[in-house]
Amino acid sequence: MLRKLQIQYYAIIDSIEIEFAPQLNIITGETGAGKSILMGALSLILGERADSSVLRYADKKSVIEGHFQIDHKQNVLNFLAENDLDTDNELVIRREIAPNGKSRAFINDTPASLQQLKELASLLVDLHQQFDTLTLGDGDFQRMVVDALASNQQPLQQYQLIYQQWQTAKKELEALENQKINFQKEFDYHQFLFEELLEQSFKENELEEIENELQVLSHAEGIKSVLQKVNTDLESGEQPILPLFKQWINQLNSIAAYHTGLSTLIQRLESAQIELQDITDELEQLNSKVHLDEKRMEWINERMAAGYKLLKKHGVKTTADLLAIQKDLSDKLEAVLQIDETIAEKQKQVTNYLADTTALAKKISAARKKEAAPLESKVNELLQLVGMPNARLQVSIADTLLNSYGNDQIDFLFDANKSNRFEPIRKVASGGELSRLMLCIKSLVAEKVDLATLIFDEIDSGISGEAAKQVGRIMKGLSKNRQIICITHQPQIAGKADAHFYVYKEEQSGSIKTNLRLLNTSISFLLPTKIKRMEWIEYFGYIGAFLSAVTFMPQVWLAWKTKSVGDLSLGMLSIVFISVVVWLVYGFYKHLVPVIIANCIVGLLSIVLLYFKYTFPKK
């Protein structure tokens, strides 16, 4: 609820602070006193745009601040958490408008955008103006009203979950069917590419390995000649190196006993001899393997030509890349063979989801249709009370395709003049009719839904008397479970207030300022609006008429029975007659002001005549 509103330097307001009651708050005042200015300031913290024209002073910024008590409302807490804002139980929204026209917004002292303000405001406040009732003609709003009264919240959540699963499965099925079509178009080409690669049956790193082998075969004669020469020089030439190593080692061993440093050198020579012997053996093995094989060279050249052709065709560089392409083509061809089975499984899943969705939609639709007639009846009764005796609402529920809210098309149809021609509300209802109709509907929905603070800005325009009184009663009932702020000119509505604020203008230091004060019982009957005085006069009229009837009717009955009017003066008969007529008129036609005056006169005359009758008995 809106706990407090502070306004500084806005329009003709210097400084105002309003602490609202948690139930029905009424704002009254003479025309032009500044009631609409209050709503303009409030709309700024609800996300409306502003400019420097609202500034009271050219050198001072305007500040509007609203303090809201969120009472742990989950949707508000979720919004604050999603936007990384503090989540205290009191929420402070502030707008500042600088003299240069720039404005800034804050939520709990954290800078915020206008979009964030609007989103948050929709969770906190429902601003309802006479010509701000277009949502009443919106199909989504009408559906929400019916669902709220039919207690469809939980079934709708379950339905929407299954409906979303059905939609997802349908998209997946459609994708599979499109994939099958594409596979069929490309199947032959993929099959050709796969068979082309399969025919070569490349092994891992094959092309790289046979390229190295080709290098060896191409230079076989030179390689073999060099290997043989080196091997000969090491082991069996005119002066072979290995035998020299043996000779050197023997010579050094013969003198090793005479010099301690020779043993290390002998070990190193022996290691070198062993290493050279290993090299000689490996050279001999390599030499034995190198042969000039013309057929092998021809086969490698053909193999490499086929490999390079495929590498160029697929735009890759290695054998591993070709093998990866071969596997991918294999997977695609296999998927074509298996896709029919996958489509069949997905089709079964879609069918099951559709059956569940349809069953829940029928259940929700039945609850809506069951609630349609009671809704019509209740709204039509309330319309009569608020001064629209000829107006009727009709709830039309027609079947439509399944959507995220079921399979119903809900329309509120309206007939303002008992013409039996029901048309959509948005086409035929006037602004005043829409306002009162919206009030009636919200008073019913409020019992089922946790509504935000409701603000009514002079939606009672065009009504008075008994209709205004009934609007006040509806608002009073509506305020039992939620906060209501209402700007009104009607005393019948203002008289129901839990907190009554009076807006007025006053001149201070040569300038006009709007101010506001909270009224109480001791001063409210002195107001020009005569709100409390009207109620007391009405009650006094009731009492006067009642005393008149109770006092004189027994005497009329006695006079009729005895056929004598000696005890009953003609004046008393007139009083009784007037009292009865007034009572009937008030009871059936409800012409409020003249009837109240007549009742007062009857009551006063009755008391005076009773006094004279019993004080001065007949002689």
C-alpha positions, 0 to 999 in steps of 0.5 A, spaced: 500 500 500 502 507 499 503 509 506 506 516 504 506 521 499 511 527 499 511 533 494 516 539 494 516 544 489 511 541 484 506 546 480 503 550 485 505 546 491 510 548 496 511 542 500 505 537 502 506 530 506 500 525 506 500 519 510 494 515 507 490 510 511 490 502 509 483 502 507 478 508 504 482 514 503 478 520 500 480 527 497 475 532 496 476 540 494 473 545 490 474 545 483 481 548 481 484 547 488 489 542 486 486 535 486 489 533 479 495 536 481 496 531 486 494 525 481 500 528 476 505 528 482 503 521 483 503 519 476 511 521 476 513 516 481 509 511 477 513 512 471 510 518 467 514 522 463 516 529 466 518 536 464 520 543 467 513 546 466 511 542 472 517 546 476 514 551 481 521 555 482 526 556 476 531 555 481 529 549 485 528 542 483 522 538 484 522 532 488 516 527 489 517 521 493 512 515 495 513 510 501 510 503 499 509 498 504 510 491 500 507 486 505 512 481 503 508 481 496 512 475 492 511 479 485 514 485 488 520 481 491 521 478 485 522 484 481 527 487 486 531 481 486 531 481 478 533 488 478 539 487 484 535 492 488 534 492 496 528 488 498 526 491 505 519 491 507 518 499 505 519 501 498 521 508 497 520 511 489 523 518 488 523 522 482 527 528 481 526 534 476 531 539 475 530 546 473 533 544 466 528 539 465 532 533 466 529 528 471 532 522 475 528 516 478 530 512 484 528 505 487 530 505 494 536 510 493 538 506 487 538 509 480 532 506 476 529 507 469 522 509 467 521 502 464 523 499 471 518 504 474 512 503 470 513 495 471 514 496 479 508 501 479 504 496 475 505 491 481 503 496 486 498 501 484 492 501 479 490 508 477 483 508 475 481 514 471 474 516 468 477 515 461 482 510 463 478 504 462 480 501 455 483 495 459 476 493 460 475 492 453 481 488 452 480 480 451 486 478 456 483 483 462 476 480 460 479 473 461 483 474 467 476 477 470 472 470 469 478 466 471 479 469 477 472 468 479 472 461 477 478 460 481 482 457 475 489 460 477 492 453 479 489 449 473 491 454 468 498 454 471 498 446 470 495 447 463 500 452 461 506 448 463 503 442 458 501 447 453 508 449 453 511 442 452 506 440 447 508 447 443 515 445 444 514 437 441 510 440 435 516 444 433 521 439 434 517 434 430 516 440 425 524 440 425 525 433 424 520 433 418 524 438 415 530 435 416 528 428 413 526 432 407 533 435 407 536 429 408 532 426 402 534 431 397 541 430 399 541 423 400 544 421 394 550 426 394 552 424 401 552 417 399 556 418 393 561 422 397 561 417 402 562 411 397 568 415 394 571 416 401 570 408 403 573 406 396 579 409 398 579 406 405 584 411 408 588 409 414 590 414 420 596 418 417 596 414 411 598 419 406 603 423 410 606 416 411 606 414 404 609 421 402 615 419 406 616 412 403 616 415 396 621 420 398 626 414 400 624 410 394 625 416 389 632 416 392 634 409 394 640 408 390 644 414 393 641 412 400 644 405 399 651 408 396 652 412 402 650 407 407 654 402 404 660 406 404 659 409 411 658 402 414 665 399 410 669 405 413 667 403 420 668 396 419 671 393 413 675 398 409 682 399 408 683 402 415 676 401 419 675 405 425 672 399 429 678 395 429 682 401 431 678 403 437 680 395 439 687 396 438 687 403 442 684 400 448 689 394 448 695 399 448 692 403 454 690 397 458 697 395 458 700 402 461 694 403 465 697 400 472 702 406 471 697 412 471 691 412 475 688 417 470 688 412 464 682 408 467 677 413 465 679 414 458 679 407 457 672 407 459 670 412 455 673 409 449 670 403 450 663 406 450 665 410 444 666 403 441 660 400 443 656 406 440 660 406 433 658 398 433 651 400 434 651 405 429 654 400 424 649 395 425 643 400 424 646 402 418 647 395 415 639 394 417 637 400 413 641 398 407 638 392 407 631 395 407 632 400 402 631 397 395 629 401 388 621 398 387 618 401 381 612 398 382 611 400 389 613 407 387 607 407 382 602 404 387 604 410 392 604 415 386 597 413 384 595 413 392 597 420 393 594 422 387 587 420 389 588 422 396 590 429 394 584 429 389 580 428 395 583 433 400 582 438 395 575 437 393 573 437 401 578 443 402 582 439 408 589 438 409 590 431 412 588 424 412 585 425 419 580 431 416 578 426 410 576 420 416 572 425 420 568 427 413 567 420 412 564 419 419 560 425 419 557 422 412 556 416 415 552 419 421 548 423 416 546 417 412 545 413 418 540 418 421 536 418 414 535 411 415 533 412 423 529 418 422 522 415 420 523 411 427 524 418 431 519 422 427 514 416 429 516 417 437 515 424 436 509 424 433 506 419 439 509 424 444 505 430 440 499 426 440 499 425 448 501 432 450 495 434 445 490 430 449 492 432 456 492 439 453 485 438 450 482 435 457 485 441 461 482 446 456 475 443 457 476 443 464 478 450 465 472 452 459 467 448 463 469 453 470 469 459 466 462 457 463 459 456 469 461 462 472 459 466 466 451 467 469 453 469 476 458 474 473 452 477 469 447 477 475 452 480 480 454 485 475 447 487 473 445 488 480 451 492 482 449 496 475 442 498 478 445 500 484 450 505 481 445 509 477 445 504 470 438 501 471 437 499 464 444 497 463 446 489 462 452 485 461 453 479 457 459 474 458 460 471 451 464 465 451 466 461 444 470 456 442 476 457 439 483 454 437 488 452 443 492 457 445 496 459 452 490 460 456 485 455 453 480 454 447 475 460 449 474 466 446 471 471 452 468 477 450 464 482 455 458 485 451 454 491 453 447 493 452 446 500 455 438 501 454 435 494 454 435 494 447 437 487 447 443 489 442 449 487 446 455 489 443 463 489 445 464 494 450 469 497 447 464 499 441 458 502 445 460 504 452 461 511 454 467 513 459 462 514 465 459 507 463 466 504 463 468 507 469 462 504 473 462 498 470 469 497 471 468 499 479 463 493 479 467 488 476 473 490 480 469 489 487 467 482 485 474 480 483 477 483 489 475 477 493 479 472 489 485 476 487 490 480 491 489 487 487 494 493 488 492 499 491 486 502 487 486 509 485 480 512 483 480 519 479 473 522 479 470 516 476 463 518 479 462 524 474 455 524 471 452 521 477 449 523 484 444 522 489 442 514 490 447 512 485 453 516 488 451 513 495 451 506 492 458 507 489 461 509 496 458 503 499 461 499 493 468 502 494 467 502 502 466 494 501 472 494 496 477 497 501 476 492 507 481 488 504 486 493 500 487 500 500 483 505 495 485 512 494 479 516 491 478 523 488 471 525 488 466 531 489 460 526 491 458 527 499 455 520 499 462 517 497 466 522 501 462 520 507 464 513 507 472 515 508 476 512 513 481 518 512 478 524 508 483 529 506 481 536 504 485 540 498 484 547 498 488 554 495 490 559 500 494 565 498 501 566 502 506 572 501 502 574 495 502 567 491 497 562 491 499 555 494 495 548 494 495 545 501 491 539 504 489 537 511 486 531 514 479 532 516 476 529 523 469 529 525 469 535 529 470 540 523 468 536 517 460 538 518 463 545 517 465 544 510 462 547 504 461 540 501 456 539 507 458 531 507 457 529 514 451 534 515 448 531 509 448 524 512 446 527 519 440 530 516 438 524 512 438 520 519 434 525 522 429 524 517 429 517 518 427 518 525 422 523 524 418 519 519 419 513 524 416 517 530 410 520 526 408 513 523 409 510 530 405 515 534 399 517 530 397 510 526 395 507 533 390 513 534 388 513 527 386 505 528 382 507 534 378 513 531 377 508 525 374 503 530 370 507 534 368 511 528 369 518 532 375 523 530 374 527 536 381 525 539 384 526 533 385 533 530 385 534 522 392 537 523 394 530 526 391 526 520 395 531 515 401 529 519 400 522 519 398 522 511 404 526 510 409 521 514 406 515 510 407 518 503 414 521 505 416 514 507 413 511 501 416 516 496 423 515 500 422 507 500 420 507 492 423 513 488 429 515 492 429 522 491 434 524 496 434 531 498 427 533 498 425 527 501 430 528 507 427 535 508 420 533 508 422 527 513 425 533 517 419 537 517 414 531 519 419 529 524 419 536 527 411 537 526 410 531 530 414 532 536 411 539 536 403 537 536 405 531 541 407 536 546 401 541 545 396 535 545 399 532 551 401 538 555 394 542 554 388 536 554 382 537 551 377 541 556 
